[in-house]
Amino acid sequence: MLTPPRTNLRRGRSSGVVLAGLLLGTFVTGSAELLTAGLLTQISSGLGVSVPAAGALFSAYALGLALGGPLLTAATIRLDRRPVLVGSMALFAIMVLAPAALPHFGWFVATRLVAGALQGLFLAAAFTTATAVVSPERVGRALAVVIAGFSISTVLGLPLGVLVGSVLGWRGALLMVGVLAILATGLLVAVIPGVPGSRVSATSGLRHALARRVLAMLALSLTLFAAPGAVMGYLLPLLEHVTGVSGPLVSAILVAYGVANVAGSFLGGRLADTNAARALVLVTLGLVTSSAVLFLARAQPLLAVAAIIAWAVFASSAPASVQYRSVSLAGPAGGLVTSLPASAASAGIALGSTASGAAFTVAGPPAVILTGMVIALGALALAVATRRLQPPTDPTPQTSSTRAETESVLAA
């Protein structure tokens, strides 16, 4: 079982307020990450660049998250989590607002790169803090609350940002997200307790962080998220050209898809608390099954839509267990690993989308479903292969003095 630094923070409302602050933070960062995709045409015309060139904004953010997040996490591993959370969110707000004040495409790309790295740092610190303020049997559910912020951003943050952008322009949409980031910073200042950083340095913990058991889980994370990455980017063509659904029904299904993602996030937390290794086998099996049903029943709208909703639930149930297992298997270097599953997931989504794009070009929309199913089969094989991996036997360096320090800060 994952054993984060324990605290004596009062359970119930107090820990709930902390988790709410963290959820708002991930909602804001998730909304900012998705926003440029929804406003790509506006941004390209406003800055005088082509739409493909404007797509570099999304790629820069993903690169910052995948590479910069782990580097910043390693650099701040020994710092108290409270200033890391507050500082990363405050800087994130600046990075979101800067392009509206300095509308130059080169600067926009640079701020997106930095914002992605700051999101990775915030996420790592949020996971550590969330697990520190709950009892051990609720760690998975605490992780799920943090992750749910991203799911909520897809069903609420992105549509709201696009709506504001349609009225006030892309600068107005950035201003909205920037203001939310400032509000999130204020809430974090008010509710986040001090949580001491790791006693393991980046150098000394590298052996555990790069152990084969951890690398195997990161490979599973990459493959597992490549499967939904292959499908979700082509959801509209699948609905319109494969299942025959069109018009207002498409919007209703997209909303249901987003709600299913939110529900799956919370379900994933309970599954992680029960048995994270087994949960990953069940989730990947669910992805394989739902994609098979979608392919076979693609001409029957009701069954096809049910399969798409099931796919969303299974895909969004995975992150909590992946995070739980990755950090647990890293042992004393768990703090170093906190941002790596998200980096692997981002890489997986990009690879899955690239693979399904090639399949779509060659064989049309049904090939997208087959691509997702083949990748899900690979994830299932990795989930089965890694289910018996155990954390190292090395004792964690979390000393009694560190626990006492944490408890005295939280009790204040």
C-alpha positions as CSV (number, residue, x, y, z in Angstrom):
1,M,0.0,0.0,0.0
2,L,1.1,3.5,-0.8
3,T,2.2,5.2,2.5
4,P,2.5,9.0,2.0
5,P,3.7,11.3,4.8
6,R,1.0,11.1,7.5
7,T,-0.6,14.2,9.0
8,N,-2.9,14.9,11.8
9,L,-5.1,17.3,9.7
10,R,-8.6,17.0,10.9
11,R,-10.6,14.6,8.6
12,G,-13.8,15.5,6.9
13,R,-14.4,19.2,6.1
14,S,-10.7,20.2,6.5
15,S,-9.3,17.7,4.1
16,G,-12.2,18.2,1.8
17,V,-11.4,21.9,1.5
18,V,-7.8,21.1,0.7
19,L,-8.9,18.7,-2.0
20,A,-11.3,21.2,-3.4
21,G,-8.5,23.7,-3.7
22,L,-6.4,21.2,-5.6
23,L,-9.3,20.2,-7.8
24,L,-9.8,23.9,-8.8
25,G,-6.1,24.1,-9.6
26,T,-6.2,21.1,-12.0
27,F,-9.5,22.4,-13.5
28,V,-7.8,25.7,-14.3
29,T,-4.6,24.1,-15.8
30,G,-6.7,21.6,-17.7
31,S,-8.9,24.4,-19.2
32,A,-5.8,26.4,-20.2
33,E,-4.3,23.3,-21.8
34,L,-7.4,22.7,-24.0
35,L,-8.3,26.2,-24.7
36,T,-6.0,26.9,-27.7
37,A,-7.4,23.8,-29.4
38,G,-10.9,25.3,-29.2
39,L,-9.7,28.7,-30.4
40,L,-7.2,27.7,-32.9
41,T,-8.8,29.4,-35.9
42,Q,-9.3,32.7,-34.0
43,I,-5.7,32.7,-32.8
44,S,-4.3,31.9,-36.2
45,S,-6.2,34.8,-37.9
46,G,-5.5,37.1,-35.0
47,L,-1.8,36.6,-35.0
48,G,-1.5,36.2,-38.8
49,V,-0.2,32.6,-38.8
50,S,-1.6,29.4,-40.5
51,V,-3.8,27.0,-38.5
52,P,-1.1,24.3,-38.7
53,A,1.5,26.8,-37.3
54,A,-0.9,27.8,-34.6
55,G,-1.1,24.1,-33.7
56,A,2.4,24.5,-32.3
57,L,0.8,26.1,-29.3
58,F,-0.7,22.8,-28.3
59,S,2.5,20.9,-29.0
60,A,4.6,23.3,-27.0
61,Y,2.3,22.9,-24.0
62,A,2.5,19.1,-24.3
63,L,6.3,19.3,-24.6
64,G,6.6,21.5,-21.5
65,L,4.4,19.1,-19.5
66,A,6.2,16.0,-20.6
67,L,9.8,17.2,-20.1
68,G,9.7,20.4,-18.0
69,G,7.3,19.0,-15.4
70,P,9.6,16.2,-14.3
71,L,12.6,18.5,-14.3
72,L,10.9,21.1,-12.2
73,T,9.6,18.4,-9.8
74,A,13.1,17.0,-9.4
75,A,14.5,20.5,-8.8
76,T,12.0,21.3,-6.0
77,I,11.7,17.8,-4.5
78,R,12.9,18.9,-1.1
79,L,10.8,22.0,-0.8
80,D,7.6,22.2,1.3
81,R,4.7,21.5,-1.0
82,R,2.7,24.6,0.0
83,P,5.0,27.2,-1.6
84,V,5.5,24.9,-4.6
85,L,1.7,24.8,-5.2
86,V,1.1,28.5,-4.6
87,G,4.2,29.6,-6.6
88,S,3.5,27.3,-9.6
89,M,-0.1,28.4,-9.8
90,A,0.8,32.1,-9.6
91,L,3.4,31.8,-12.3
92,F,0.9,29.8,-14.4
93,A,-1.5,32.7,-14.2
94,I,1.2,35.0,-15.5
95,M,2.0,32.6,-18.4
96,V,-1.7,32.4,-19.3
97,L,-2.2,36.2,-19.2
98,A,1.0,37.2,-20.9
99,P,0.0,36.4,-24.5
100,A,-3.0,38.7,-24.2
101,A,-0.8,41.6,-23.3
102,L,2.1,40.7,-25.7
103,P,0.3,39.3,-28.8
104,H,3.4,38.0,-30.6
105,F,3.3,34.4,-31.8
106,G,6.8,33.5,-30.7
107,W,6.2,34.7,-27.2
108,F,2.9,32.9,-27.1
109,V,4.6,29.6,-27.9
110,A,7.3,30.3,-25.3
111,T,4.6,31.0,-22.6
112,R,2.8,27.8,-23.5
113,L,6.0,25.8,-23.1
114,V,6.6,27.2,-19.6
115,A,2.9,26.9,-18.7
116,G,3.0,23.1,-19.5
117,A,6.1,22.7,-17.3
118,L,4.4,24.5,-14.5
119,Q,1.3,22.3,-14.8
120,G,3.5,19.3,-14.5
121,L,5.1,20.7,-11.3
122,F,1.7,21.7,-9.9
123,L,0.2,18.2,-10.6
124,A,3.1,16.5,-8.8
125,A,2.9,18.7,-5.8
126,A,-0.9,18.3,-5.8
127,F,-0.7,14.5,-5.7
128,T,1.7,14.6,-2.8
129,T,-0.4,17.0,-0.9
130,A,-3.7,15.1,-1.6
131,T,-2.3,11.9,-0.3
132,A,-0.9,13.5,2.8
133,V,-4.2,14.9,4.1
134,V,-6.3,11.7,3.9
135,S,-6.1,8.3,5.7
136,P,-4.2,5.5,3.9
137,E,-7.4,3.7,2.8
138,R,-8.6,6.8,0.9
139,V,-5.4,7.7,-1.0
140,G,-6.8,6.5,-4.3
141,R,-9.9,8.6,-3.9
142,A,-7.8,11.7,-3.0
143,L,-5.8,11.2,-6.2
144,A,-9.1,10.9,-8.1
145,V,-10.3,14.2,-6.9
146,V,-7.1,15.9,-8.2
147,I,-7.5,14.1,-11.5
148,A,-11.2,14.9,-11.8
149,G,-10.3,18.6,-12.3
150,F,-9.0,17.7,-15.8
151,S,-12.1,15.7,-16.6
152,I,-14.3,18.6,-15.5
153,S,-12.3,21.0,-17.7
154,T,-13.3,19.0,-20.8
155,V,-17.0,19.2,-20.0
156,L,-17.1,22.7,-18.5
157,G,-13.9,24.6,-18.9
158,L,-13.3,24.1,-22.7
159,P,-17.0,24.9,-23.7
160,L,-17.0,27.9,-21.5
161,G,-13.7,29.2,-22.9
162,V,-14.9,28.7,-26.4
163,L,-18.1,30.6,-25.6
164,V,-16.2,33.5,-24.1
165,G,-13.8,33.5,-27.0
166,S,-16.7,33.7,-29.5
167,V,-18.0,36.9,-27.7
168,L,-14.7,38.5,-26.5
169,G,-12.1,37.0,-28.8
170,W,-9.3,34.7,-27.9
171,R,-7.7,37.4,-25.6
172,G,-10.9,37.5,-23.6
173,A,-10.8,33.7,-23.2
174,L,-7.2,33.9,-22.0
175,L,-8.2,36.6,-19.6
176,M,-11.0,34.5,-18.1
177,V,-8.7,31.5,-17.5
178,G,-6.0,33.8,-16.1
179,V,-8.5,35.3,-13.6
180,L,-9.5,31.8,-12.6
181,A,-5.8,31.0,-12.0
182,I,-5.4,34.0,-9.8
183,L,-8.5,33.0,-7.8
184,A,-7.1,29.5,-7.5
185,T,-3.8,30.9,-6.2
186,G,-5.7,32.8,-3.5
187,L,-7.6,29.7,-2.5
188,L,-4.4,27.7,-2.3
189,V,-2.9,30.3,-0.1
190,A,-5.9,30.0,2.2
191,V,-6.4,26.3,2.5
192,I,-3.2,24.4,1.7
193,P,-1.2,23.2,4.8
194,G,2.5,22.8,4.9
195,V,3.6,19.4,3.7
196,P,7.4,18.8,4.0
197,G,9.2,17.8,0.9
198,S,11.0,14.6,0.3
199,R,14.1,13.7,2.3
200,V,15.4,12.0,-0.9
201,S,17.4,14.2,-3.3
202,A,17.0,13.9,-7.0
203,T,20.4,12.3,-7.3
204,S,20.1,9.7,-4.5
205,G,16.5,8.8,-5.5
206,L,17.3,8.2,-9.2
207,R,18.0,4.5,-8.7
208,H,14.5,3.9,-7.4
209,A,12.8,6.3,-9.8
210,L,14.4,4.6,-12.9
211,A,14.0,1.0,-11.6
212,R,12.6,-1.5,-14.1
213,R,9.3,-1.9,-12.1
214,V,8.7,1.9,-12.4
215,L,9.7,2.0,-16.1
216,A,7.2,-0.8,-16.7
217,M,4.4,1.2,-15.1
218,L,5.3,4.2,-17.2
219,A,5.2,2.0,-20.3
220,L,1.8,0.9,-19.3
221,S,0.7,4.5,-18.8
222,L,2.0,5.5,-22.2
223,T,0.2,2.5,-23.9
224,L,-3.0,2.8,-21.9
225,F,-3.4,6.5,-22.8
226,A,-2.5,6.0,-26.4
227,A,-5.7,4.0,-26.7
228,P,-8.1,6.8,-25.8
229,G,-5.8,9.2,-27.6
230,A,-6.4,7.2,-30.8
231,V,-10.2,7.6,-30.4
232,M,-11.0,10.8,-28.8
233,G,-9.4,13.0,-31.4
234,Y,-11.7,11.5,-34.0
235,L,-14.9,11.3,-31.9
236,L,-16.9,13.7,-34.2
237,P,-16.1,11.8,-37.4
238,L,-16.9,8.5,-35.6
239,L,-20.3,9.8,-34.5
240,E,-21.2,11.3,-37.8
241,H,-19.8,8.9,-40.4
242,V,-19.7,5.6,-38.6
243,T,-22.7,5.5,-36.2
244,G,-24.8,7.9,-38.3
245,V,-25.5,10.3,-35.5
246,S,-25.7,14.0,-36.5
247,G,-27.2,17.3,-35.5
248,P,-28.1,18.2,-31.9
249,L,-27.6,14.6,-30.9
250,V,-23.9,15.0,-31.4
251,S,-23.7,17.8,-28.9
252,A,-25.8,15.8,-26.4
253,I,-23.5,12.8,-26.8
254,L,-20.4,14.9,-26.4
255,V,-21.8,16.3,-23.1
256,A,-22.6,12.7,-22.0
257,Y,-19.0,11.7,-22.9
258,G,-17.6,14.5,-20.7
259,V,-19.9,13.5,-17.8
260,A,-18.8,9.9,-18.2
261,N,-15.2,11.0,-17.9
262,V,-15.9,12.8,-14.7
263,A,-17.8,9.8,-13.3
264,G,-15.0,7.5,-14.3
265,S,-12.4,9.6,-12.5
266,F,-14.2,9.2,-9.2
267,L,-14.8,5.5,-9.8
268,G,-11.1,5.1,-10.6
269,G,-10.2,6.4,-7.1
270,R,-12.3,3.7,-5.4
271,L,-10.9,1.0,-7.7
272,A,-7.3,2.2,-6.8
273,D,-8.1,2.0,-3.1
274,T,-9.4,-1.5,-3.4
275,N,-6.6,-3.0,-5.6
276,A,-4.8,-0.7,-8.1
277,A,-3.1,-3.5,-9.9
278,R,-6.3,-5.5,-10.5
279,A,-8.1,-2.2,-11.4
280,L,-5.7,-1.7,-14.3
281,V,-6.3,-5.1,-15.6
282,L,-10.1,-4.5,-15.4
283,V,-9.8,-1.1,-17.0
284,T,-7.8,-2.2,-20.0
285,L,-10.0,-5.2,-20.5
286,G,-13.0,-2.8,-20.5
287,L,-11.3,-0.7,-23.2
288,V,-10.7,-3.7,-25.4
289,T,-14.3,-4.9,-24.9
290,S,-16.0,-1.5,-25.5
291,S,-13.9,-0.9,-28.6
292,A,-14.8,-4.3,-30.0
293,V,-18.5,-3.6,-29.3
294,L,-18.1,-0.2,-31.0
295,F,-16.6,-1.7,-34.1
296,L,-19.1,-4.6,-34.4
297,A,-22.1,-2.5,-33.6
298,R,-21.0,0.7,-35.4
299,A,-24.1,0.7,-37.6
300,Q,-26.4,0.5,-34.6
301,P,-26.5,4.0,-33.0
302,L,-27.7,3.0,-29.6
303,L,-25.2,0.3,-29.1
304,A,-22.4,2.3,-30.6
305,V,-23.1,5.3,-28.3
306,A,-23.3,3.0,-25.3
307,A,-19.9,1.6,-26.2
308,I,-18.5,5.2,-26.6
309,I,-19.8,6.2,-23.1
310,A,-18.4,2.9,-21.6
311,W,-15.0,3.7,-23.3
312,A,-15.0,7.1,-21.6
313,V,-15.7,5.6,-18.2
314,F,-13.0,3.0,-18.5
315,A,-10.4,5.4,-19.9
316,S,-10.9,8.0,-17.2
317,S,-10.9,5.3,-14.4
318,A,-7.2,4.5,-15.2
319,P,-5.2,7.6,-14.0
320,A,-5.7,7.1,-10.3
321,S,-4.5,3.5,-10.3
322,V,-1.6,4.3,-12.6
323,Q,-0.5,7.2,-10.3
324,Y,-1.0,5.0,-7.2
325,R,1.1,2.1,-8.6
326,S,3.9,4.2,-10.1
327,V,4.5,6.2,-6.9
328,S,4.2,3.1,-4.7
329,L,6.6,1.1,-6.8
330,A,9.2,3.9,-6.6
331,G,9.4,3.4,-2.9
332,P,11.5,6.2,-1.2
333,A,11.8,8.0,-4.6
334,G,8.0,8.3,-4.9
335,G,8.2,12.1,-4.9
336,L,10.4,12.1,-7.9
337,V,8.0,9.9,-9.9
338,T,4.8,11.9,-9.2
339,S,4.9,13.9,-12.5
340,L,6.1,11.0,-14.7
341,P,2.8,9.1,-15.3
342,A,1.3,12.4,-16.6
343,S,4.3,12.8,-18.9
344,A,3.9,9.3,-20.2
345,A,0.2,9.8,-20.6
346,S,0.8,12.9,-22.7
347,A,3.2,11.1,-24.9
348,G,0.8,8.2,-25.3
349,I,-2.1,10.5,-26.3
350,A,0.1,12.1,-29.0
351,L,1.3,8.7,-30.3
352,G,-2.2,7.3,-30.3
353,S,-3.6,10.3,-32.2
354,T,-0.8,10.1,-34.7
355,A,-1.4,6.3,-35.3
356,S,-5.1,6.7,-35.7
357,G,-4.6,9.7,-38.0
358,A,-2.6,7.6,-40.3
359,A,-5.2,4.8,-40.1
360,F,-8.0,7.2,-40.8
361,T,-6.1,8.5,-43.9
362,V,-5.6,5.0,-45.3
363,A,-8.9,3.2,-44.4
364,G,-11.4,5.8,-43.0
365,P,-13.1,6.2,-39.6
366,P,-13.6,2.5,-38.8
367,A,-9.8,2.1,-38.8
368,V,-9.7,4.5,-35.9
369,I,-11.7,2.1,-33.8
370,L,-9.4,-0.8,-34.7
371,T,-6.4,1.2,-33.9
372,G,-7.7,2.0,-30.5
373,M,-8.6,-1.6,-29.9
374,V,-5.1,-2.9,-30.9
375,I,-3.4,-0.4,-28.6
376,A,-5.8,-1.3,-25.8
377,L,-4.8,-5.0,-26.3
378,G,-1.2,-4.0,-25.8
379,A,-2.1,-2.1,-22.6
380,L,-4.0,-5.1,-21.3
381,A,-1.0,-7.3,-21.9
382,L,1.2,-4.8,-19.9
383,A,-1.4,-4.6,-17.1
384,V,-1.4,-8.3,-16.7
385,A,2.4,-8.5,-16.8
386,T,2.9,-5.8,-14.2
387,R,0.1,-6.8,-11.8
388,R,2.5,-8.7,-9.4
389,L,5.2,-6.0,-9.2
390,Q,6.0,-5.0,-5.6
391,P,7.6,-1.9,-4.1
392,P,11.2,-2.1,-3.0
393,T,12.0,-3.4,0.5
394,D,14.2,-0.4,1.2
395,P,12.8,1.5,4.2
396,T,11.4,4.9,3.3
397,P,13.5,7.8,4.5
398,Q,10.4,9.5,6.0
399,T,11.7,9.8,9.6
400,S,9.8,10.3,12.8
401,S,11.2,13.9,12.9
402,T,9.7,14.6,9.5
403,R,6.3,13.3,10.6
404,A,6.5,15.4,13.7
405,E,7.3,18.5,11.6
406,T,4.4,17.8,9.3
407,E,2.0,17.2,12.1
408,S,3.0,20.4,13.9
409,V,2.5,22.5,10.8
410,L,-0.9,21.0,10.1
411,A,-2.0,21.3,13.7
412,A,-1.3,25.0,13.7
